[in-house]
């Protein structure tokens, strides 16, 4: 026989689990950006949206940057020019795909190959997150 306290706990567990699932079900993953460096050992580096468009401006927020490093002579490093700090740096000798989740605040950002930063680099700007809403007005 299960006592009254145990029945209450057994009933609470499914409720709590359902509540957690309901709270996390609406959470969206961060937008994804694609970094590529050194395909066929070429001296090229890029940061694009999934559709292939070059990143030039982004609203502030959290992003997942998936870096595809194809070469043992290049790497992908991202930094905040505004704050004068590195956000992440991949290995020059390493190859493969690595994901970074980053919080980007308004300012100027740059990415480059650490070994060839004078020729392999790019930049983008992060703007304040859009807090306005658009709607239809009747006049």
C-alpha positions as a LaTeX table, in Angstrom:
\begin{tabular}{lrrr}
\hline
Residue & $x$ (\AA) & $y$ (\AA) & $z$ (\AA) \\
\hline
Unk1 & 0.00 & 0.00 & 0.00 \\
Unk2 & 1.27 & 3.47 & $-0.90$ \\
Unk3 & 0.91 & 6.11 & 1.80 \\
Unk4 & $-0.74$ & 9.53 & 1.16 \\
Unk5 & 2.63 & 11.38 & 1.05 \\
Unk6 & 4.04 & 8.97 & $-1.50$ \\
Unk7 & 0.90 & 9.33 & $-3.71$ \\
Unk8 & 1.37 & 13.11 & $-3.66$ \\
Unk9 & 5.01 & 12.80 & $-4.72$ \\
Unk10 & 4.17 & 10.34 & $-7.48$ \\
Unk11 & 1.52 & 12.71 & $-8.84$ \\
Unk12 & 3.84 & 15.74 & $-8.58$ \\
Unk13 & 6.66 & 14.23 & $-10.65$ \\
Unk14 & 4.67 & 13.98 & $-13.93$ \\
Unk15 & 3.27 & 17.49 & $-13.34$ \\
Unk16 & 6.74 & 18.97 & $-12.76$ \\
Unk17 & 8.16 & 17.15 & $-15.78$ \\
Unk18 & 5.31 & 18.46 & $-17.95$ \\
Unk19 & 5.89 & 21.98 & $-16.67$ \\
Unk20 & 9.60 & 21.83 & $-17.52$ \\
Unk21 & 8.81 & 20.51 & $-21.00$ \\
Unk22 & 6.23 & 23.25 & $-21.52$ \\
Unk23 & 8.68 & 25.94 & $-20.43$ \\
Unk24 & 11.49 & 24.70 & $-22.70$ \\
Unk25 & 9.30 & 23.79 & $-25.70$ \\
Unk26 & 9.09 & 27.43 & $-26.83$ \\
Unk27 & 12.83 & 28.11 & $-26.53$ \\
Unk28 & 14.42 & 28.65 & $-29.93$ \\
Unk29 & 18.02 & 27.66 & $-30.64$ \\
Unk30 & 20.35 & 30.55 & $-31.46$ \\
Unk31 & 20.67 & 31.53 & $-35.13$ \\
Unk32 & 23.54 & 29.77 & $-36.92$ \\
Unk33 & 26.38 & 31.47 & $-38.78$ \\
Unk34 & 28.88 & 29.51 & $-40.90$ \\
Unk35 & 32.63 & 30.16 & $-40.78$ \\
Unk36 & 34.87 & 28.61 & $-43.42$ \\
Unk37 & 38.63 & 28.75 & $-43.70$ \\
Unk38 & 41.26 & 27.22 & $-45.98$ \\
Unk39 & 39.24 & 25.03 & $-48.33$ \\
Unk40 & 41.88 & 23.19 & $-50.45$ \\
Unk41 & 44.49 & 25.25 & $-48.53$ \\
Unk42 & 43.26 & 28.41 & $-50.28$ \\
Unk43 & 43.91 & 31.70 & $-48.54$ \\
Unk44 & 40.20 & 32.39 & $-48.02$ \\
Unk45 & 38.11 & 32.95 & $-44.94$ \\
Unk46 & 34.42 & 33.79 & $-44.64$ \\
Unk47 & 31.52 & 34.17 & $-42.24$ \\
Unk48 & 28.11 & 33.66 & $-43.82$ \\
Unk49 & 24.47 & 33.07 & $-43.08$ \\
Unk50 & 23.23 & 29.54 & $-43.87$ \\
Unk51 & 21.98 & 30.83 & $-47.26$ \\
Unk52 & 25.57 & 31.78 & $-48.21$ \\
Unk53 & 25.22 & 35.56 & $-47.86$ \\
Unk54 & 28.22 & 37.24 & $-46.27$ \\
Unk55 & 27.66 & 38.53 & $-42.72$ \\
Unk56 & 28.01 & 42.31 & $-42.70$ \\
Unk57 & 25.53 & 43.38 & $-40.01$ \\
Unk58 & 23.77 & 41.46 & $-37.22$ \\
Unk59 & 21.39 & 42.42 & $-34.44$ \\
Unk60 & 22.82 & 41.87 & $-30.96$ \\
Unk61 & 22.09 & 38.46 & $-29.51$ \\
Unk62 & 23.28 & 34.90 & $-29.04$ \\
Unk63 & 24.56 & 33.02 & $-32.09$ \\
Unk64 & 26.02 & 29.62 & $-32.85$ \\
Unk65 & 29.03 & 29.92 & $-35.15$ \\
Unk66 & 29.89 & 26.65 & $-36.88$ \\
Unk67 & 33.47 & 26.82 & $-38.14$ \\
Unk68 & 34.65 & 24.50 & $-40.91$ \\
Unk69 & 38.46 & 24.50 & $-40.85$ \\
Unk70 & 39.75 & 22.66 & $-43.90$ \\
Unk71 & 43.48 & 23.35 & $-43.59$ \\
Unk72 & 46.39 & 22.66 & $-41.24$ \\
Unk73 & 47.97 & 26.00 & $-42.18$ \\
Unk74 & 44.99 & 28.24 & $-41.32$ \\
Unk75 & 42.58 & 28.86 & $-38.46$ \\
Unk76 & 39.50 & 30.94 & $-37.68$ \\
Unk77 & 39.69 & 33.53 & $-34.91$ \\
Unk78 & 36.90 & 35.93 & $-33.92$ \\
Unk79 & 37.34 & 39.07 & $-31.86$ \\
Unk80 & 35.59 & 42.20 & $-30.72$ \\
Unk81 & 37.32 & 45.27 & $-32.13$ \\
Unk82 & 35.21 & 47.48 & $-29.88$ \\
Unk83 & 36.28 & 45.67 & $-26.70$ \\
Unk84 & 39.77 & 44.74 & $-27.99$ \\
Unk85 & 39.37 & 41.07 & $-27.02$ \\
Unk86 & 39.40 & 37.63 & $-28.61$ \\
Unk87 & 36.17 & 35.68 & $-28.43$ \\
Unk88 & 37.53 & 32.39 & $-29.75$ \\
Unk89 & 40.53 & 31.09 & $-31.69$ \\
Unk90 & 40.74 & 27.79 & $-33.52$ \\
Unk91 & 43.90 & 25.75 & $-33.85$ \\
Unk92 & 46.17 & 26.44 & $-36.82$ \\
Unk93 & 47.29 & 22.79 & $-36.99$ \\
Unk94 & 43.77 & 21.45 & $-36.42$ \\
Unk95 & 41.15 & 20.68 & $-39.03$ \\
Unk96 & 37.49 & 19.81 & $-38.70$ \\
Unk97 & 34.23 & 21.41 & $-37.63$ \\
Unk98 & 33.68 & 23.11 & $-34.30$ \\
Unk99 & 30.72 & 25.08 & $-32.94$ \\
Unk100 & 30.91 & 28.13 & $-30.69$ \\
Unk101 & 27.96 & 29.78 & $-28.96$ \\
Unk102 & 28.65 & 33.48 & $-28.54$ \\
Unk103 & 26.81 & 36.51 & $-27.15$ \\
Unk104 & 27.40 & 39.42 & $-29.50$ \\
Unk105 & 26.81 & 42.92 & $-28.16$ \\
Unk106 & 26.68 & 46.09 & $-30.28$ \\
Unk107 & 30.04 & 47.01 & $-31.77$ \\
Unk108 & 32.61 & 46.13 & $-34.40$ \\
Unk109 & 33.89 & 42.58 & $-34.86$ \\
Unk110 & 36.62 & 41.01 & $-36.96$ \\
Unk111 & 37.59 & 37.48 & $-37.93$ \\
Unk112 & 40.87 & 36.33 & $-39.42$ \\
Unk113 & 43.36 & 33.54 & $-39.83$ \\
Unk114 & 45.91 & 34.13 & $-37.07$ \\
Unk115 & 48.80 & 33.01 & $-39.28$ \\
Unk116 & 47.76 & 35.14 & $-42.28$ \\
Unk117 & 45.74 & 37.98 & $-40.75$ \\
Unk118 & 46.99 & 40.58 & $-43.26$ \\
Unk119 & 45.39 & 38.77 & $-46.21$ \\
Unk120 & 42.73 & 36.53 & $-44.62$ \\
Unk121 & 40.25 & 38.65 & $-42.70$ \\
Unk122 & 36.73 & 40.00 & $-42.59$ \\
Unk123 & 34.59 & 42.25 & $-40.43$ \\
Unk124 & 30.99 & 42.89 & $-39.46$ \\
Unk125 & 28.98 & 45.19 & $-37.22$ \\
Unk126 & 26.55 & 44.19 & $-34.48$ \\
Unk127 & 23.72 & 46.66 & $-33.94$ \\
Unk128 & 21.38 & 47.09 & $-30.99$ \\
Unk129 & 18.67 & 44.43 & $-30.94$ \\
Unk130 & 15.48 & 45.63 & $-32.55$ \\
Unk131 & 13.05 & 46.26 & $-29.71$ \\
Unk132 & 10.36 & 47.93 & $-31.78$ \\
Unk133 & 7.35 & 46.12 & $-33.11$ \\
Unk134 & 5.65 & 46.78 & $-36.37$ \\
Unk135 & 1.94 & 46.77 & $-36.78$ \\
Unk136 & $-0.82$ & 48.00 & $-38.97$ \\
Unk137 & $-2.36$ & 51.34 & $-38.19$ \\
Unk138 & $-5.52$ & 52.75 & $-39.53$ \\
Unk139 & $-5.77$ & 56.39 & $-40.04$ \\
\hline
\end{tabular}
